[in-house]
Amino acid sequence: MENIILNKSIHFSLEIIKYVELLEEKRKYVIANQLLKSGTSIGANVHEAQNAESKNDFIHKFKIAAKEVEETKYWLVLCKNSSSYPECNHLELLVFEIEKIITKIISTSKMTNTAK
């Protein structure tokens, strides 16, 4: 069975890497570094959650991923609103899509965790 959030988080990480390479070409190293860390951390935490030790651990990993989504959105807002930065609208769309899925996974997991 296809794991949509795994696939989307990998795709997003690869897109972040491409964008960060553009930023580095423009010597935007500080933002590039921050965006690379938070943007790829989303997928790392989603992947870690796949081997969680418990339902609570699974939820915790996804909550960390959600925090990384928020940080990534912040850096993208800065890039979007800085005139000397390359266009990043596609990344904003992708991260909002991932955010919706992660939020749904967390809420569904919490409901099934308390239903026991």
Secondary structure, DSSP 4 states (H G I P E B T S, - for coil): ---HHHHHHHHHHHHHHHHHHHHHHTT-HHHHHHHHHHHHHHHHHHHHHTT-SSHHHHHHHHHHHHHHHHHHHHHHHHHHH-TTS---HHHHHHHHHHHHHHHHHHHHHHHHHHT-
